[in-house]
Amino acid sequence: MPGRDVSGLLNAAGHALANRLAGALAEVGLTPRTQCVLVHALDREHTQIQLAALAFLDKTTMVATVDELERRGLATRQPPTAGPGSSR
């Protein structure tokens, strides 16, 4: 379509999608951020640093997110398990 601003259309579509996602997750008491962290945490055991990278969060935001999930009983921090060849 001549004269259409594709970047503007993509921005509007992204905004609409983000709003719909936030609304749907709010119905179950989550935010897109908390849902993203929970989804990645289900995959396997991760450190907070690994989860932050997977969820595209900075360290401070990740700590606050896990604090919130713990307060709500949706997550529990655990000490790392010893891997093969590690010493205690």
N, C-alpha and C positions, 0 to 999 in steps of 0.2 A: 504494500500500500504506500504509494508516494506521499511524502509529507508526514508520515507517522513517526513519532519519536519512540523507537524500540526500547531504548534505555528507560524512558519514562513509563512505558507500558510494563516492562519487567519490574520496575520499582513498585508500581501500583499493585501488580500481581503478588509480589513478595510481601507487601504490606497487608494485603487482604488475607493471604495464607497465614501470616504470623498472627493476625487477629483471630482468625478462625481456630487455629491451633491453641492459642492462649485461652480462648473461650471454652473449648472442649476440655482442655486439661483442668481448667478452674472448676469444672463440674465434679471432678474427682479429687480436688484439693491439691493439684500440682501446678507447677509453672513449666514452661518449656525447658528452663535450666534444670530444675529438679528432675524432670522426666528424663532428660538427656543423661544426667549422671546416673540415675537408677538403671537405665537401659544398658549403659556400658558396664556398670558394676555387676550386672547379672551374667555377663559374658564369662568372666573368670576373675580370680583374685587380682586386684590392681592396687598399687600404691595411690595415694592422693595425687601425686605428681603425674602419674600415668593417666589417671582419670581426668585430670585437668587438661592434659594434652588431647585426649580423645574427645572431650567436650568443648574444646577451644575456650577454656577458661583460664584466667590468671590465678596464681596461687592464693591470693587473698580472697577472691570470689569463691574459689573451690573450698577453702576452709569454712567460709560462711555458709555455703550450700550444704556441706556435710554436717555442720553444726545444726542447721535447720532440720535436716533429715533425721538426725539423731534425736533431737528434741521431740519430733513427731513420731518416733518409734519406727521409722522406715529404713533406717540404716544403723549399722554398728561398726565402729572402728575396731579393728583387730590388729594385734601385733603381726608383723610379717612372719610367714612360716619360713623355716630354714630350707633352702634349696639343696640339691645334690652337691656334694663337695664343700658345703659351707661348715664352718665350725662355730660352736656356741661358746 
